Amino acid sequence: MKVLVPVDFSEITNATLRTAKRICEAHGGEVILFHAVSPVLYIPYPESLSVDVIDVKVLQDIETKKRREAEEKLKGLQEFLKPVKSRALVEVGDPRDLILEMEEKEDPDIVVIGSHRKGLVEKILIGSTAEKVVKHSLKPMIVIKGFEPTFSRKVVLAYDFSKTAEDMTDFALRFLKPFRVSVEILHVEEPIDIPVVERIGEAIYAKYREEKKKYMRTVEGRFREAGFEVSSVFREGDDPAEEIVRRVREDGDLDMLLMGSRGLSGLKRVILGSTSTEVFRRVDIPILIYKGR
């Protein structure tokens, strides 16, 4: 398994490295460490101040120095990853764009990225690197939030019966197989307005729900056959994101949340991925986001 790990040498770096190392030790494969050096920004003084414009070569020298410093730091991170095989890459430019370009170039099986805590004003002004990457990435992605996953406790899989949810289930079975985790399959039942006689509508809704519970048992069976301890939870609510967040906050022993980014919840949403985006912003546990095609 090839794991792409963008690093910025901040306090979240160690958690992302340990997570990537656990994945590769369980599945085999390699880690691609990537660091984006922010370009040197220079705003020349007004001509009235009679200050010469800095030579472009000086800026290039500064960027070269920053690149070399990053390469040295990455060598140290590679030592930490041993015996897991790793490569280190450095580019100069906007981190959010370069991470997505590196994803396209390296074609990893999964991306592991850290999410920093930011204040509301900072989020509004500059946004979140992790959030932008999650939004535009085409690969499964683990975002480290709150704490790093141990892959030894309960994981919650948010399931909505969509094609993306089915594909995510296939991925989860493969990805979680080497780890000793229990699985909870969570479905949020949204009310559906059926424009027919009330009593008939209630009967149709009851039948619809029973069919979903029946199918959920087959999904449980797939995990059970693969050796997992598994359970399922049905919840009702007008806002799936709110119910998922509430479920996560109820259980202090969760290791990770898994959900699809383009799945459907109830009737098809106008903006696909709105549920996963809202949940991503609000939960404080690691989250694995599977991208539907």
Backbone bond lengths (Angstrom), bond angles and torsions (degrees), N, CA, C in turn:
res aa  C-N    CA-C-N  psi(-1)  N-CA   C-N-CA  omega(-1)  CA-C   N-CA-C  phi
1 M - - - 1.468 - - 1.522 109.60 -
2 K 1.308 116.18 130.20 1.457 121.25 178.11 1.524 109.18 -96.01
3 V 1.343 115.90 125.19 1.460 121.63 -176.43 1.519 109.07 -117.73
4 L 1.326 117.34 120.44 1.463 122.12 176.23 1.522 108.50 -92.40
5 V 1.349 116.24 126.64 1.461 121.35 -177.86 1.526 109.77 -125.43
6 P 1.326 119.04 99.47 1.464 120.43 172.39 1.531 108.99 -71.22
7 V 1.326 117.46 132.08 1.470 120.84 -179.61 1.520 109.54 -127.86
8 D 1.330 114.98 146.20 1.469 119.92 178.30 1.524 111.66 -124.10
9 F 1.354 116.51 8.76 1.470 123.30 177.39 1.531 112.11 65.87
10 S 1.315 117.14 18.98 1.464 120.55 176.26 1.520 109.20 -88.58
11 E 1.334 116.40 -173.39 1.462 121.06 -177.24 1.527 113.05 -64.98
12 I 1.345 118.42 -19.73 1.457 121.33 -179.07 1.524 112.21 -81.73
13 T 1.337 117.45 -13.04 1.463 121.07 -174.14 1.520 112.63 -60.46
14 N 1.329 117.81 -45.39 1.465 120.19 -177.64 1.523 111.94 -60.52
15 A 1.327 116.56 -38.18 1.460 120.03 179.69 1.525 111.04 -66.28
16 T 1.318 117.32 -41.31 1.462 119.97 179.19 1.530 111.04 -66.94
17 L 1.327 116.43 -37.34 1.465 120.00 178.99 1.520 111.45 -65.77
18 R 1.332 116.57 -45.39 1.467 119.45 -179.47 1.524 110.66 -63.60
19 T 1.326 116.80 -36.90 1.459 120.29 178.39 1.524 110.90 -65.61
20 A 1.323 116.63 -46.40 1.467 120.62 179.02 1.524 111.10 -62.50
21 K 1.325 116.22 -38.49 1.461 120.17 179.92 1.524 110.76 -65.34
22 R 1.332 117.45 -41.73 1.462 120.62 177.75 1.525 110.94 -60.66
23 I 1.329 115.77 -41.55 1.466 120.03 -179.08 1.524 110.95 -63.13
24 C 1.329 116.36 -46.90 1.465 119.86 -177.61 1.527 112.05 -71.86
25 E 1.311 117.35 -32.37 1.463 118.85 175.53 1.525 110.79 -66.24
26 A 1.327 117.45 -32.11 1.458 121.39 -179.71 1.526 112.38 -81.21
27 H 1.326 116.48 -37.96 1.463 120.63 -174.22 1.528 113.81 -105.90
28 G 1.321 117.45 -14.94 1.455 119.56 -169.52 1.525 108.88 80.47
29 G 1.324 116.61 170.70 1.459 119.49 177.53 1.510 112.69 116.42
30 E 1.317 116.67 -155.25 1.456 120.82 -175.88 1.519 111.30 -143.17
31 V 1.338 114.17 159.73 1.458 121.94 177.22 1.517 108.93 -109.06
32 I 1.329 116.26 131.58 1.452 121.48 174.16 1.526 106.94 -103.77
33 L 1.327 116.82 108.43 1.457 121.12 176.89 1.519 108.73 -85.78
34 F 1.322 115.91 132.70 1.456 118.99 -178.76 1.523 110.20 -134.82
35 H 1.324 115.14 131.22 1.464 120.24 175.71 1.520 109.09 -127.00
36 A 1.330 115.68 132.45 1.466 121.55 177.17 1.519 108.81 -102.21
37 V 1.323 116.31 118.37 1.463 121.58 176.74 1.521 108.00 -83.68
38 S 1.308 116.35 120.55 1.463 119.59 178.97 1.525 109.33 -65.22
39 P 1.319 117.31 134.04 1.471 120.03 -179.29 1.522 111.31 -64.78
40 V 1.323 115.95 150.32 1.456 121.12 178.19 1.519 108.32 -74.51
41 L 1.315 116.55 122.36 1.465 120.88 179.07 1.519 109.28 -96.57
42 Y 1.329 115.92 134.74 1.465 118.78 -179.94 1.517 109.34 -135.61
43 I 1.297 115.88 123.40 1.463 121.28 176.12 1.523 107.81 -109.33
44 P 1.314 119.10 109.87 1.466 121.04 -177.10 1.525 112.31 -63.95
45 Y 1.322 115.13 148.77 1.461 120.36 177.32 1.528 110.10 -68.56
46 P 1.330 117.46 155.65 1.475 119.70 174.44 1.533 110.14 -59.85
47 E 1.302 116.41 146.53 1.461 120.64 -178.01 1.529 111.98 -59.86
48 S 1.338 115.81 -27.58 1.464 119.39 -178.29 1.520 113.21 -63.66
49 L 1.372 115.47 -18.93 1.467 118.72 179.92 1.520 111.50 -86.90
50 S 1.301 116.33 -5.11 1.470 121.87 177.72 1.529 112.49 56.21
51 V 1.327 116.49 41.02 1.467 120.98 177.32 1.519 107.76 -107.31
52 D 1.331 116.48 126.04 1.454 120.51 -178.40 1.530 110.58 -65.02
53 V 1.319 116.54 145.10 1.462 121.58 175.45 1.522 109.12 -69.65
54 I 1.317 116.04 135.21 1.469 120.31 -179.48 1.520 109.95 -61.25
55 D 1.302 114.86 135.91 1.456 120.30 178.38 1.525 109.36 -60.33
56 V 1.340 115.42 135.24 1.463 120.29 179.67 1.520 111.12 -56.58
57 K 1.331 116.60 -32.04 1.461 120.23 -179.55 1.524 111.52 -62.00
58 V 1.334 116.62 -34.25 1.458 119.82 178.21 1.524 109.94 -62.36
59 L 1.334 115.66 -42.41 1.458 119.67 178.65 1.523 110.82 -64.41
60 Q 1.321 115.68 -40.46 1.458 119.62 178.56 1.521 111.11 -63.66
61 D 1.322 116.25 -39.09 1.463 120.27 178.72 1.533 111.18 -64.17
62 I 1.339 115.97 -38.31 1.460 119.78 178.75 1.525 110.51 -64.90
63 E 1.335 116.00 -44.07 1.465 119.43 179.34 1.523 111.22 -65.44
64 T 1.332 117.01 -38.56 1.461 120.93 177.26 1.521 110.84 -62.02
65 K 1.302 117.03 -41.46 1.458 121.41 178.27 1.529 110.82 -63.48
66 K 1.332 116.35 -44.01 1.461 120.73 179.84 1.533 110.72 -64.19
67 R 1.335 115.41 -37.80 1.467 119.42 178.33 1.530 110.61 -63.70
68 R 1.349 116.29 -45.40 1.465 120.02 -178.99 1.530 111.11 -64.26
69 E 1.331 116.36 -39.37 1.463 119.92 178.18 1.534 110.32 -62.61
70 A 1.334 115.43 -40.75 1.465 120.00 179.20 1.527 110.63 -65.12
71 E 1.327 116.66 -41.34 1.463 120.48 179.81 1.522 111.36 -62.16
72 E 1.342 116.61 -38.34 1.465 119.99 178.36 1.528 111.14 -67.00
73 K 1.319 115.76 -41.15 1.468 119.15 178.44 1.530 110.82 -64.64
74 L 1.325 116.66 -38.63 1.463 120.40 179.88 1.524 111.54 -65.63
75 K 1.330 116.95 -32.64 1.465 119.73 176.74 1.531 110.28 -61.51
76 G 1.333 115.34 -39.49 1.453 118.99 177.36 1.519 111.76 -65.05
77 L 1.323 117.67 -38.12 1.454 121.13 178.22 1.528 111.31 -67.74
78 Q 1.327 116.31 -33.86 1.463 119.72 176.78 1.522 111.27 -65.37
79 E 1.327 116.35 -35.34 1.470 120.10 176.50 1.521 109.88 -62.41
80 F 1.337 115.86 -40.89 1.459 120.15 179.72 1.523 111.36 -63.10
81 L 1.338 117.03 -35.72 1.459 121.27 -176.15 1.524 113.68 -74.22
82 K 1.310 118.21 -18.57 1.463 120.32 -177.55 1.521 110.37 -57.91
83 P 1.347 117.26 143.65 1.467 129.06 8.91 1.531 114.94 -85.41
84 V 1.329 117.81 7.28 1.463 119.74 177.51 1.523 109.52 -65.64
85 K 1.302 115.86 133.58 1.459 121.33 178.70 1.522 109.47 -68.14
86 S 1.342 116.71 140.81 1.459 119.46 -179.23 1.523 111.24 -149.10
87 R 1.324 114.85 157.69 1.461 123.17 171.17 1.515 107.75 -130.33
88 A 1.335 116.66 153.28 1.464 121.33 -179.51 1.518 109.90 -125.04
89 L 1.328 115.89 132.49 1.460 121.62 -178.16 1.522 109.74 -131.35
90 V 1.325 115.80 142.11 1.461 121.64 179.12 1.522 108.80 -132.78
91 E 1.334 116.27 135.06 1.455 121.99 174.99 1.523 108.53 -136.11
92 V 1.334 115.92 160.04 1.469 121.17 178.44 1.527 108.76 -107.16
93 G 1.327 116.27 127.05 1.453 120.15 178.93 1.512 111.69 153.98
94 D 1.319 116.09 -171.22 1.458 121.25 179.85 1.530 109.96 -68.42
95 P 1.333 118.50 123.68 1.469 121.57 -176.20 1.523 112.99 -55.95
96 R 1.322 117.57 -42.64 1.462 120.13 -176.27 1.518 112.13 -62.65
97 D 1.322 116.80 -42.39 1.460 119.98 179.57 1.524 111.56 -72.38
98 L 1.331 116.27 -41.29 1.461 120.10 -176.40 1.525 112.12 -68.41
99 I 1.322 117.86 -34.86 1.465 119.92 177.98 1.531 109.73 -62.23
100 L 1.320 116.81 -43.28 1.458 120.71 179.08 1.528 111.20 -66.55
101 E 1.332 117.03 -37.88 1.467 120.25 176.63 1.527 110.60 -65.45
102 M 1.334 116.76 -40.65 1.456 120.48 179.61 1.529 110.65 -66.71
103 E 1.322 116.40 -35.58 1.462 120.09 176.29 1.521 110.78 -60.75
104 E 1.339 115.63 -45.06 1.461 119.91 179.87 1.529 111.21 -65.13
105 K 1.320 116.73 -38.47 1.460 121.49 -177.62 1.523 112.29 -72.24
106 E 1.331 117.15 -45.08 1.468 121.35 -173.87 1.527 113.44 -87.71
107 D 1.331 117.73 -20.58 1.460 123.03 179.28 1.536 111.68 51.14
108 P 1.341 118.15 59.76 1.463 120.40 -179.24 1.525 111.70 -73.61
109 D 1.326 115.73 163.02 1.461 120.50 175.01 1.522 110.91 -79.87
110 I 1.321 115.71 -28.44 1.460 120.62 -179.82 1.525 108.79 -156.86
111 V 1.331 116.28 152.86 1.465 122.62 177.79 1.525 107.50 -116.60
112 V 1.329 116.18 135.92 1.465 121.15 175.80 1.521 107.22 -117.51
113 I 1.328 116.16 120.58 1.461 120.25 -175.91 1.523 109.62 -136.67
114 G 1.321 116.71 147.84 1.452 121.44 178.30 1.516 110.80 -93.38
115 S 1.326 115.59 148.02 1.460 121.04 177.31 1.516 108.55 -117.51
116 H 1.331 116.69 121.59 1.459 121.34 -178.82 1.522 110.35 -83.94
117 R 1.292 114.92 149.98 1.462 119.48 172.12 1.523 108.67 -76.99
118 K 1.311 116.64 127.71 1.464 121.26 179.49 1.516 109.31 -128.08
119 G 1.306 115.64 148.85 1.447 120.16 174.35 1.511 110.63 -72.77
120 L 1.317 116.93 162.51 1.453 121.43 -176.96 1.524 112.23 -57.60
121 V 1.336 117.34 -44.83 1.468 120.31 -178.04 1.517 110.60 -63.51
122 E 1.327 116.67 -42.87 1.465 119.96 -179.65 1.518 110.82 -63.33
123 K 1.340 117.51 -39.87 1.455 120.05 179.02 1.522 111.31 -63.27
124 I 1.323 115.75 -39.83 1.458 119.54 -179.88 1.528 111.25 -66.61
125 L 1.334 116.36 -40.88 1.456 120.78 -174.82 1.525 112.94 -74.90
126 I 1.337 117.50 -46.14 1.464 119.03 -173.23 1.517 113.77 -118.32
127 G 1.324 117.26 -10.26 1.445 119.57 -179.80 1.523 111.27 71.84
128 S 1.295 116.40 -176.65 1.458 122.45 -178.61 1.514 109.77 -113.94
129 T 1.329 116.58 128.90 1.461 120.10 176.67 1.516 110.12 -58.17
130 A 1.344 116.41 -47.35 1.466 120.26 -179.17 1.520 111.06 -60.44
131 E 1.331 116.77 -41.63 1.464 119.58 -177.40 1.522 111.34 -65.14
132 K 1.324 117.26 -40.88 1.461 119.37 179.17 1.527 110.77 -66.37
133 V 1.334 116.10 -41.69 1.462 119.42 -179.82 1.523 109.88 -64.46
134 V 1.333 116.76 -43.19 1.460 120.53 178.60 1.524 110.50 -59.97
135 K 1.310 116.35 -42.45 1.458 121.33 -176.79 1.519 112.53 -63.37
136 H 1.337 116.67 -39.23 1.463 120.31 -172.58 1.532 113.89 -104.93
137 S 1.299 117.26 -9.19 1.462 120.03 -179.33 1.524 110.82 -68.04
138 L 1.320 115.79 151.22 1.460 121.55 176.21 1.519 111.58 -109.58
139 K 1.322 117.11 6.47 1.453 121.91 -175.67 1.526 111.71 -113.32
140 P 1.336 117.36 154.63 1.461 118.93 171.00 1.527 108.74 -57.42
141 M 1.315 115.87 142.13 1.462 119.44 -174.15 1.522 111.09 -141.31
142 I 1.338 115.64 132.16 1.451 120.65 172.11 1.517 107.51 -101.51
143 V 1.326 116.06 122.99 1.458 121.36 177.18 1.529 107.56 -105.62
144 I 1.334 116.14 120.94 1.456 121.26 -179.23 1.527 108.29 -82.36
145 K 1.319 115.69 113.87 1.462 121.63 178.53 1.527 108.37 -134.31
146 G 1.324 116.50 139.10 1.453 120.58 175.94 1.510 113.86 77.18
147 F 1.330 116.48 -57.04 1.459 122.45 179.22 1.528 107.70 -159.18
148 E 1.309 116.33 169.85 1.454 118.63 178.98 1.523 109.92 -91.21
149 P 1.321 118.59 145.13 1.466 120.95 179.86 1.519 111.30 -70.98
150 T 1.326 115.33 143.91 1.470 120.04 177.58 1.524 111.17 -98.74
151 F 1.336 117.16 -14.69 1.462 122.71 -175.70 1.522 111.08 57.55
152 S 1.334 116.14 37.14 1.461 120.50 -178.85 1.526 112.09 -138.53
153 R 1.341 117.72 5.78 1.459 120.37 -179.04 1.533 109.60 -125.79
154 K 1.305 117.37 -154.79 1.461 121.29 -177.44 1.526 111.34 -85.04
155 V 1.338 115.72 137.92 1.459 121.45 171.32 1.515 107.87 -116.30
156 V 1.324 115.85 144.55 1.467 121.65 178.03 1.511 109.11 -107.13
157 L 1.320 116.25 128.53 1.453 121.82 178.43 1.523 107.99 -109.51
158 A 1.330 116.47 111.89 1.470 121.20 178.76 1.532 108.33 -78.11
159 Y 1.323 115.58 120.40 1.471 121.01 -170.28 1.524 109.96 -124.75
160 D 1.347 116.41 130.68 1.466 119.05 -177.47 1.526 114.11 -128.65
161 F 1.353 116.83 15.70 1.460 122.61 174.98 1.526 113.65 69.87
162 S 1.309 118.31 13.14 1.458 120.97 177.82 1.527 110.53 -86.14
163 K 1.316 116.08 171.22 1.472 120.66 175.47 1.527 109.91 -62.06
164 T 1.340 116.72 -38.74 1.460 119.76 177.79 1.519 110.66 -61.78
165 A 1.327 117.23 -40.84 1.465 120.76 179.03 1.526 110.96 -63.73
166 E 1.324 116.78 -38.10 1.461 120.13 177.38 1.521 111.01 -64.07
167 D 1.331 115.78 -45.88 1.463 119.90 179.11 1.529 110.62 -64.26
168 M 1.331 116.63 -38.54 1.450 120.56 178.21 1.529 110.70 -63.41
169 T 1.314 116.85 -38.22 1.460 120.58 177.34 1.523 111.02 -61.37
170 D 1.329 116.39 -45.07 1.474 120.16 177.32 1.527 110.32 -58.72
171 F 1.320 116.39 -44.42 1.459 120.59 179.82 1.524 110.84 -64.61
172 A 1.331 116.93 -43.95 1.464 120.87 -178.54 1.524 111.23 -61.81
173 L 1.313 117.11 -39.88 1.469 120.11 178.99 1.521 111.24 -60.82
174 R 1.328 116.22 -40.58 1.459 119.70 179.38 1.527 111.19 -73.50
175 F 1.320 115.51 -45.36 1.457 119.97 -173.98 1.529 112.44 -68.96
176 L 1.320 117.26 -41.58 1.465 120.90 -175.67 1.527 113.49 -83.69
177 K 1.315 117.17 -12.64 1.476 121.12 -174.85 1.525 114.02 -48.72
178 P 1.337 120.74 -46.04 1.479 119.52 -177.05 1.528 113.91 -74.41
179 F 1.330 117.91 -10.54 1.458 120.59 -173.39 1.531 111.42 -101.60
180 R 1.318 115.16 152.71 1.461 120.85 -179.74 1.532 109.22 -95.95
181 V 1.309 114.91 78.31 1.460 120.55 -179.93 1.524 108.93 -120.82
182 S 1.318 115.83 155.84 1.460 120.81 168.24 1.521 107.35 -100.71
183 V 1.312 116.22 155.92 1.465 121.29 -172.96 1.525 110.20 -123.73
184 E 1.315 114.63 131.80 1.465 120.57 171.81 1.516 108.02 -115.92
185 I 1.333 116.37 124.17 1.459 121.17 178.36 1.523 107.39 -96.33
186 L 1.318 116.06 118.79 1.462 122.16 -174.83 1.527 110.45 -111.09
187 H 1.329 115.49 126.93 1.466 120.07 174.33 1.519 109.25 -125.12
188 V 1.316 115.76 132.95 1.465 121.37 176.70 1.523 108.63 -103.03
189 E 1.321 115.55 118.43 1.456 122.29 -178.08 1.520 109.97 -88.84
190 E 1.322 116.19 113.44 1.461 120.79 177.72 1.523 110.21 -89.78
191 P 1.317 117.73 141.41 1.472 119.85 176.74 1.519 110.69 -65.11
192 I 1.322 115.75 141.81 1.460 121.11 -179.67 1.520 108.88 -120.60
193 D 1.301 116.04 125.05 1.459 120.65 177.78 1.527 109.45 -83.48
194 I 1.330 115.31 115.35 1.457 119.91 -179.64 1.526 108.31 -109.51
195 P 1.319 118.61 116.20 1.478 122.10 -174.25 1.529 113.06 -77.40
196 V 1.332 116.78 60.56 1.462 121.52 176.33 1.523 107.84 -135.04
197 V 1.304 115.81 179.75 1.459 120.17 178.24 1.524 109.40 -54.36
198 E 1.330 117.20 137.21 1.471 121.82 -172.12 1.522 112.92 -52.63
199 R 1.322 117.88 -46.99 1.465 120.02 -176.03 1.523 111.14 -65.79
200 I 1.324 115.72 -38.41 1.471 118.91 178.15 1.520 110.09 -68.00
201 G 1.348 115.69 -40.02 1.460 119.96 178.97 1.516 112.09 -60.43
202 E 1.315 117.05 -41.32 1.462 121.17 179.28 1.518 110.77 -64.39
203 A 1.328 117.23 -38.27 1.468 120.85 179.14 1.523 111.06 -65.95
204 I 1.341 115.48 -42.08 1.468 119.54 178.65 1.523 110.65 -63.84
205 Y 1.324 115.64 -42.98 1.466 120.13 -179.62 1.526 111.02 -63.39
206 A 1.346 116.80 -42.12 1.462 120.57 179.19 1.522 111.38 -62.79
207 K 1.333 115.99 -41.15 1.466 120.37 178.57 1.526 110.51 -65.04
208 Y 1.321 115.55 -42.60 1.470 121.65 179.62 1.522 110.42 -60.38
209 R 1.328 115.87 -44.29 1.461 119.87 -179.56 1.521 111.15 -67.24
210 E 1.319 117.83 -39.92 1.460 120.84 -179.93 1.525 111.24 -63.87
211 E 1.329 115.73 -38.53 1.465 119.38 177.74 1.530 110.87 -64.71
212 K 1.320 117.13 -38.52 1.460 119.72 178.53 1.521 111.08 -66.84
213 K 1.325 117.21 -40.68 1.469 119.86 177.99 1.523 110.78 -64.13
214 K 1.318 115.54 -37.64 1.465 119.83 177.69 1.521 110.72 -62.50
215 Y 1.323 115.42 -45.32 1.463 118.59 179.50 1.521 111.29 -67.55
216 M 1.333 116.29 -35.26 1.461 119.74 177.88 1.527 110.97 -58.95
217 R 1.319 116.49 -35.07 1.466 119.70 179.10 1.524 111.06 -65.59
218 T 1.344 116.95 -31.13 1.468 118.37 176.54 1.525 110.69 -70.83
219 V 1.344 116.26 -34.76 1.465 119.65 176.55 1.524 109.73 -66.03
220 E 1.334 116.22 -43.47 1.468 120.22 175.57 1.523 109.90 -56.30
221 G 1.337 115.87 -43.74 1.458 120.23 -177.93 1.515 112.83 -59.88
222 R 1.331 116.87 -35.73 1.464 119.61 179.29 1.528 110.82 -63.66
223 F 1.332 116.54 -42.11 1.461 119.52 178.17 1.528 111.11 -69.75
224 R 1.320 116.42 -38.31 1.461 119.45 -179.28 1.529 110.46 -64.91
225 E 1.327 116.50 -42.15 1.464 120.79 178.72 1.521 111.31 -63.48
226 A 1.343 116.16 -27.91 1.467 120.36 179.29 1.529 112.04 -83.72
227 G 1.329 116.59 0.51 1.455 119.58 175.13 1.514 115.57 99.51
228 F 1.330 117.49 9.37 1.456 120.36 -178.37 1.524 111.35 -92.79
229 E 1.311 115.85 146.73 1.456 120.68 164.71 1.520 106.24 -79.99
230 V 1.330 117.42 125.32 1.458 119.76 -170.54 1.519 111.11 -138.77
231 S 1.321 115.82 148.57 1.459 122.88 175.33 1.519 107.67 -144.89
232 S 1.332 116.75 167.68 1.458 119.73 177.74 1.522 109.84 -133.77
233 V 1.317 115.43 150.21 1.457 122.32 -178.56 1.523 109.10 -132.85
234 F 1.342 116.69 126.96 1.459 122.47 172.23 1.521 108.13 -104.07
235 R 1.327 115.96 130.57 1.455 120.22 174.70 1.511 108.96 -128.27
236 E 1.308 116.85 155.10 1.451 121.57 177.76 1.513 110.09 -113.72
237 G 1.323 115.91 143.62 1.456 119.44 178.50 1.516 111.75 176.95
238 D 1.319 115.90 151.45 1.462 120.82 178.85 1.525 112.22 -73.85
239 D 1.332 116.75 -22.77 1.464 122.08 -175.54 1.521 109.69 -123.45
240 P 1.341 118.55 100.42 1.459 121.04 -178.77 1.527 113.32 -56.97
241 A 1.335 116.71 -39.68 1.466 119.45 -179.61 1.518 110.70 -60.80
242 E 1.319 116.60 -43.83 1.463 121.23 179.98 1.528 110.99 -61.52
243 E 1.323 117.07 -42.31 1.462 120.46 -179.24 1.527 112.26 -68.89
244 I 1.335 116.43 -37.17 1.468 119.54 177.80 1.518 110.37 -65.94
245 V 1.330 116.56 -45.14 1.460 120.87 178.54 1.528 110.22 -61.33
246 R 1.343 116.87 -42.34 1.462 120.76 -179.94 1.531 110.97 -62.63
247 R 1.332 115.91 -40.71 1.476 119.40 179.38 1.528 110.46 -64.55
248 V 1.308 116.86 -41.85 1.467 120.58 179.32 1.520 110.51 -61.69
249 R 1.318 116.64 -41.62 1.463 120.11 -177.28 1.535 112.54 -73.81
250 E 1.323 116.79 -20.20 1.471 120.24 -179.74 1.519 112.49 -72.24
251 D 1.310 116.80 -32.45 1.466 121.53 -172.93 1.525 109.99 -110.46
252 G 1.309 116.61 111.52 1.460 120.78 -178.49 1.505 114.03 -80.68
253 D 1.340 117.72 1.14 1.458 120.06 -177.08 1.524 112.76 -108.83
254 L 1.315 117.23 15.15 1.461 119.68 179.99 1.522 111.08 -76.77
255 D 1.324 115.30 141.91 1.462 121.22 -178.95 1.520 111.91 -98.30
256 M 1.343 115.94 -30.84 1.460 119.33 -175.81 1.521 110.20 -167.99
257 L 1.333 115.16 151.22 1.462 122.35 172.59 1.516 108.17 -110.25
258 L 1.332 116.89 134.52 1.453 122.41 176.44 1.524 108.73 -116.29
259 M 1.332 116.25 132.42 1.458 118.82 176.29 1.523 110.75 -157.01
260 G 1.320 115.34 157.26 1.457 120.90 177.80 1.513 110.67 -88.69
261 S 1.312 116.38 150.19 1.458 120.20 -176.64 1.518 113.48 -94.06
262 R 1.340 117.19 -10.76 1.463 118.68 -178.39 1.521 110.86 -130.56
263 G 1.314 115.44 19.37 1.455 118.90 179.02 1.514 111.37 -72.92
264 L 1.308 116.20 166.90 1.452 121.71 179.46 1.518 108.77 -107.83
265 S 1.299 116.13 147.23 1.449 121.34 178.41 1.517 107.84 -127.12
266 G 1.319 116.48 109.13 1.454 119.53 -174.84 1.514 109.35 70.08
267 L 1.309 117.33 -135.79 1.459 120.90 176.80 1.517 109.97 -70.69
268 K 1.317 116.53 151.05 1.460 121.08 -175.27 1.520 111.48 -56.51
269 R 1.353 115.63 129.53 1.457 120.24 -179.34 1.526 110.68 -81.18
270 V 1.334 115.18 151.71 1.461 120.58 177.99 1.519 109.92 -66.45
271 I 1.334 116.42 -41.18 1.457 120.57 179.80 1.518 108.39 -110.84
272 L 1.320 116.98 105.46 1.456 120.24 -179.83 1.514 110.47 -65.80
273 G 1.304 115.60 142.49 1.458 119.58 176.58 1.505 114.13 86.82
274 S 1.352 118.54 1.20 1.457 120.03 -176.68 1.515 111.98 -65.25
275 T 1.323 117.33 -35.71 1.466 120.71 179.61 1.515 110.99 -65.43
276 S 1.334 117.49 -48.49 1.463 120.68 -178.11 1.527 111.09 -64.42
277 T 1.330 117.33 -36.82 1.462 120.23 179.21 1.519 110.87 -64.28
278 E 1.316 116.62 -44.77 1.460 121.01 179.87 1.521 111.33 -64.28
279 V 1.321 116.50 -42.87 1.462 120.30 179.22 1.522 110.47 -64.88
280 F 1.323 116.51 -43.61 1.468 120.96 179.38 1.524 111.28 -54.90
281 R 1.314 116.10 -41.45 1.460 119.98 -177.50 1.524 112.76 -70.14
282 R 1.314 117.22 -26.67 1.460 119.77 -168.29 1.524 115.62 -105.57
283 V 1.321 118.69 -24.64 1.465 118.45 -178.89 1.526 110.66 -80.96
284 D 1.318 114.99 153.05 1.464 121.12 179.66 1.519 111.36 -120.02
285 I 1.339 115.75 38.10 1.453 120.68 173.42 1.526 107.30 -130.96
286 P 1.340 117.79 161.94 1.467 119.25 177.29 1.531 110.41 -56.75
287 I 1.308 115.57 142.88 1.460 120.26 -178.64 1.525 109.77 -133.39
288 L 1.314 115.11 130.93 1.467 121.01 175.42 1.515 107.09 -102.50
289 I 1.316 115.96 118.57 1.452 121.64 -177.82 1.525 109.18 -108.25
290 Y 1.324 114.91 118.34 1.461 120.33 179.17 1.514 109.73 -96.06
291 K 1.311 116.78 130.46 1.465 121.56 -177.64 1.536 111.41 -93.93
292 G 1.338 115.50 121.24 1.445 120.55 175.03 1.511 110.70 -76.86
293 R 1.287 116.07 154.99 1.472 121.54 -179.54 1.517 110.49 -99.35
